[in-house]
């Protein structure tokens, strides 16, 4: 609970007498609300200074932890998520980001973000798939039949038992590879570290 608002009756509902005191067990009514969301814009100013000895100008560099892209890691992850797990078109993604978050982004920027995410997820996905295929009960699917590709880092995987029969989508976890498939989607936690 983030906020409490107390409401006390002013007068008796029957006779109108003024009321005082505290109720140790008031009725509770909770309202869930989303706070106003506004984009956080951080401007990095790279200053250029001239050397007093040789007159060479030197410009500061962006720190390694600052995105070279104009879009930060959380916004980039949301763009990737909206185009993969919730496969929205570029137009719908643009509209959602603008209307809900006040973020305006071009289709070209979204395509660049999605390509960057796919590249970052490719190796961890391959490692996780290789690990899953070595297990006695594995979760595999072919892009043509059983799996629905939703970006390079996410593949729908089906349960296959030792007899080779398909079963329900189950959950698999691996400490080594960060595998977690709660609803059939492969998530490689290592990939997040690379973004």
N, C-alpha and C positions, 0 to 999 in steps of 0.2 A: 504494500500500500504506500503510495507516494504522497498523498495529501488527504487530510481529514477536514471536513467542514461540519461543524456542529450546528444543529437547528433546535432551538428551544421554543416550546409554545409560550406565548405571551399571556394568554388568559384562558380560564376554564371554558371549555367548549359548551358547557351547559348553562352556567350562571354568570360567566364573564369576570370572575374574580382573578386579579393578577396572580400569576404563578411564579414561584421561586424554587431554587433547589437544583439538585443534580439527579439524573437517572443513571444508576450504575450499570444497567444493561439496556442501552438504547437499541431500537430497531436499526438495522444497518441496510443501506441501499448503496451498492457499489456501481459505479459507471466506469467502463473502460474506454479510454480515449487515446487517440494518437496525437502526440504533440505536433505543433506546426513544424514542418520540415523545410528547411532552407539549405541550399548548397553552401558549403564552406569553401570559400575561394582564398587560397593562400598565394600571395605574390612573393616570388623570390627575386630580389633585385641583385643583379650581378654587377658590382661596381668595377669600373675601369680606372686605374690610376697610372700616372706617368712617373717614371723613374727620374729623380732629380739628377742622377749621374749621367745616364746614357740616353735619356729622353724616350725610352721604349715604353709603350703603354702595355699594361698587363691587366687582363680581365679575370675576375674571380670565376671559379667553376662551381657548378651545382654540386652539392654534397652527394655522395653515392646513394644515400637513402631516398633522395628526391627523384620522383618519376620524371623521365625525360618527356614522356607523354604529357599532354595537358589534362589528363584524367587520372585520378589517383587509383590505388588498388581496390578500394571498396566499390567505387563507381564502375571500374573495369570488371570486377567480379560480377556485379549486378547485370551489366550489359551481357556478359557471357552466360549467366544464368537464364536471363530472359530469352536468349536465343537458343538455348539448349534444353534444359530441364522443363522450361515453359516455352515451347518453341513459338515465340512471337515474331512476326515479320519486322523488318526494319521500321516500317511506318508505325506499327503498333508500339514497338519499343520506344521510338521517338516520342510518341504521344504520351505514353505512360510516364516516361522520365520528365517530360515537360509539365504535365498536369499534376503529378504527385510530388515531384521533387523540385520543380522549377529549374531543371537542368535542360538546356538546349544543346543538342549534339547532332552532328551531321551523320548521314548514312555512311560516308567514307570513313569517318572516325570510328563508327561502330564496327565496320568491316575490319579496320586495322586492329582494333582491340580484340575482336574475335580471333583473328589470325594469330595474334601474339599469344593469346590464351591457349589456342590449339597447339601451337609450337611448344609452349612451356609444359603442357600436359602430355605430350606424346611419349616421352621416355618413361615417366612414372607409370603411365597407363600400360606400356609394353611390359615393364617390370612386374606390375601387379597381375597382368594377364598370364605371364610366364609362371609366376608363383601359383596362381589359381589352377593352372593346368597340371601342376605337379601334385595336386592334392588328390586323395582317394575319392572324395566327393568334390566335384569341381562345378564351377559356374561358367558356362561358355555359351556362345551363340555365334552364328555366322551372320555377317551383315546382310546376306541375301535372304535369310530365312528367319532366324530366331531373335536377332537383335535389331534394335532400332538405333542407328547411329544418331547421336545428338551432340555432335562436336567431338573433337579428337580425344578429349579427356573423359567422355561419358559414353558408356555402351550398356545397353540393356542385356543382362546376362541371365540365362536360364539354368536351373539346377539339372545336372546330369549325374545319375548315380553310376556305380561301377558296372552295372549291367548295360549301361548306355541308354537307359530310358529317361526321358525328360520328365521333370516333376515341377512342382510349384517353385516360384522364385523364393529363395530363402535368404537369410542373412548370413554373411560370412565376415569374419574379422581376422586380421593378421597384424600382430604387433610389428613385425618386420617391415611389411610393405604398406601399412596404413590402410589396408583394405576394409571397406565397410560398404555393404550392399543392403541397406535396410529395405529398399523397395525395388531392387533389381538394378539400380544405377551404381556403377563403379566409381568410387571416389578415392583418389590417391592423395593422401594428405601431403606427401612429399611435394606434389606439384604446387601447392599453395606457397611453399617456402621459396619456390623459384620465381614467383610473380613479383 
